[in-house]
Amino acid sequence: MNEGKSYVPPVGIGEVMRALGTGRVDASNHPDFAVGDAVTGVFGVQDYALSDGRGVTRVDEPRPVYLGTLGMTGFTAYFGLLDIGRPQPGQTVVVSGAAGAVGMVVGQIAKILGCRVVGIAGGPEKCRFLTEELGFDAAVDYRSPTFGGALREATPAGVDVYFDNVGGDVLDAVLTRLARGARIVICGAISQYNAEARPRGPSNYLSLLVNRASMQGMVVFDYAPRYPEALAALSGWMKEGKLQSREQVVSGLPTFPDRLGMLFRGENLGKLVLEV
Ligand SMILES: NC(=O)c1ccc[n+]([C@@H]2O[C@H](COP(=O)([O-])OP(=O)(O)OC[C@H]3O[C@@H](n4cnc5c(N)ncnc54)[C@H](OP(=O)(O)O)[C@@H]3O)[C@@H](O)[C@H]2O)c1
């Protein structure tokens, strides 16, 4: 949203807030879309969207899962982990924001690939969810005063892949645990998005040198031509019962600003979806 260079243009003052959406076609002059078709696209935070059909995809039903695990956040997890993280069976994969939309898919794919998976999330309830419901090998609460020790204990052989959604102190803590040749995927840095000064960089970055490690940013839009591949893999795993999806659906268009804040307060589990 902020002014300045990013991977998408800032949302202009007075413009409709950008968001992915799913719904049904209400009226159509487009040959490829008929009234009643279920679609997904960048429809924005509004009751009705007007589209020329570009970037609009037809789906079977307007289900929230198409905004999460079988949509943009699932694709982010898939390409970030597989293309940049490149985990091998038996390696240790750590993911932060682990109980969120991207993170929960990252951890589950890593389990499917035969990795040891450690999730980092805020609070004991989310940590229990990761180990008991999603099958992560361990989960560590970054808000606990014993976070550093718990992370050390959960990663006895070091960290081969770190999928970072949060940046800040959590990134610094994981940097102290890298195994030789580790890959760090910079997917996001939610702890820094609201910083009024410049975002804080990692102070433990010399660990990259010592461990011959690499840190690389990724943006899901670069993989657009390969979305069908991700969709096929993710939906296949879901059908086989190997991948669970979680969406938290809240409602009320006027509540949007406060609902957005839920992401920054850690009040969501899985993909946060606003029903309008
Ligand atoms: N690169 C790309 O192409 C791409 C695409 C999509 C998303 N992203 C990024 O991926 C990340 C996850 O996105 P998402 O949509 O899946 O959101 P999400 O993980 O569902 O929600 C955000 C989570 O971040 C955690 N969080 C908030 N403030 C934090 C802090 N100060 N320190 C540590 N954790 C904090 C909260 O969980 P806790 O309760 O655990 O704190 C919250 O639930 C974001 O950084 C987003 O910008 C990047």
PDBQT file of the ligand as one rigid body, heavy atoms in Angstrom, charges set to zero:
ROOT
HETATM    1  N1  LIG A 301       6.612 -13.017  -2.012  1.00  0.00    +0.000 N 
HETATM    2  C1  LIG A 301       5.385 -13.265  -2.415  1.00  0.00    +0.000 C 
HETATM    3  O1  LIG A 301       5.100 -13.461  -3.589  1.00  0.00    +0.000 OA
HETATM    4  C2  LIG A 301       4.312 -13.328  -1.383  1.00  0.00    +0.000 A 
HETATM    5  C3  LIG A 301       3.017 -13.758  -1.710  1.00  0.00    +0.000 A 
HETATM    6  C4  LIG A 301       2.055 -13.855  -0.684  1.00  0.00    +0.000 A 
HETATM    7  C5  LIG A 301       2.403 -13.502   0.618  1.00  0.00    +0.000 A 
HETATM    8  N2  LIG A 301       3.657 -13.053   0.874  1.00  0.00    +0.000 N 
HETATM    9  C6  LIG A 301       4.094 -12.733   2.238  1.00  0.00    +0.000 C 
HETATM   10  O2  LIG A 301       4.026 -13.930   2.975  1.00  0.00    +0.000 OA
HETATM   11  C7  LIG A 301       3.804 -13.630   4.349  1.00  0.00    +0.000 C 
HETATM   12  C8  LIG A 301       2.609 -14.444   4.844  1.00  0.00    +0.000 C 
HETATM   13  O3  LIG A 301       1.448 -13.995   4.181  1.00  0.00    +0.000 OA
HETATM   14  P1  LIG A 301       0.040 -14.666   4.461  1.00  0.00    +0.000 P 
HETATM   15  O4  LIG A 301      -0.906 -14.063   3.500  1.00  0.00    +0.000 OA
HETATM   16  O5  LIG A 301       0.210 -16.142   4.492  1.00  0.00    +0.000 OA
HETATM   17  O6  LIG A 301      -0.314 -14.137   5.908  1.00  0.00    +0.000 OA
HETATM   18  P2  LIG A 301      -0.576 -15.008   7.195  1.00  0.00    +0.000 P 
HETATM   19  O7  LIG A 301       0.684 -15.753   7.496  1.00  0.00    +0.000 OA
HETATM   20  O8  LIG A 301      -1.832 -15.776   7.019  1.00  0.00    +0.000 OA
HETATM   21  O9  LIG A 301      -0.831 -13.899   8.312  1.00  0.00    +0.000 OA
HETATM   22  C9  LIG A 301       0.199 -13.151   8.815  1.00  0.00    +0.000 C 
HETATM   23  C10 LIG A 301       0.809 -13.814  10.074  1.00  0.00    +0.000 C 
HETATM   24  O10 LIG A 301       2.023 -13.160  10.362  1.00  0.00    +0.000 OA
HETATM   25  C11 LIG A 301       2.326 -13.329  11.729  1.00  0.00    +0.000 C 
HETATM   26  N3  LIG A 301       2.884 -12.078  12.262  1.00  0.00    +0.000 N 
HETATM   27  C12 LIG A 301       2.287 -10.861  12.311  1.00  0.00    +0.000 A 
HETATM   28  N4  LIG A 301       3.111  -9.963  12.871  1.00  0.00    +0.000 NA
HETATM   29  C13 LIG A 301       4.260 -10.621  13.184  1.00  0.00    +0.000 A 
HETATM   30  C14 LIG A 301       5.509 -10.248  13.790  1.00  0.00    +0.000 A 
HETATM   31  N5  LIG A 301       5.725  -8.984  14.184  1.00  0.00    +0.000 N 
HETATM   32  N6  LIG A 301       6.459 -11.181  13.943  1.00  0.00    +0.000 NA
HETATM   33  C15 LIG A 301       6.250 -12.449  13.551  1.00  0.00    +0.000 A 
HETATM   34  N7  LIG A 301       5.097 -12.894  12.981  1.00  0.00    +0.000 NA
HETATM   35  C16 LIG A 301       4.125 -11.978  12.796  1.00  0.00    +0.000 A 
HETATM   36  C17 LIG A 301       1.004 -13.665  12.423  1.00  0.00    +0.000 C 
HETATM   37  O11 LIG A 301       1.099 -14.992  12.938  1.00  0.00    +0.000 OA
HETATM   38  P3  LIG A 301       1.585 -15.280  14.455  1.00  0.00    +0.000 P 
HETATM   39  O12 LIG A 301       0.352 -15.435  15.268  1.00  0.00    +0.000 OA
HETATM   40  O13 LIG A 301       2.361 -16.521  14.286  1.00  0.00    +0.000 OA
HETATM   41  O14 LIG A 301       2.375 -14.072  14.882  1.00  0.00    +0.000 OA
HETATM   42  C18 LIG A 301      -0.039 -13.625  11.317  1.00  0.00    +0.000 C 
HETATM   43  O15 LIG A 301      -1.017 -14.613  11.455  1.00  0.00    +0.000 OA
HETATM   44  C19 LIG A 301       3.603 -12.125   4.426  1.00  0.00    +0.000 C 
HETATM   45  O16 LIG A 301       4.823 -11.550   4.800  1.00  0.00    +0.000 OA
HETATM   46  C20 LIG A 301       3.233 -11.746   3.011  1.00  0.00    +0.000 C 
HETATM   47  O17 LIG A 301       3.562 -10.428   2.720  1.00  0.00    +0.000 OA
HETATM   48  C21 LIG A 301       4.607 -12.958  -0.088  1.00  0.00    +0.000 A 
ENDROOT
TORSDOF 0
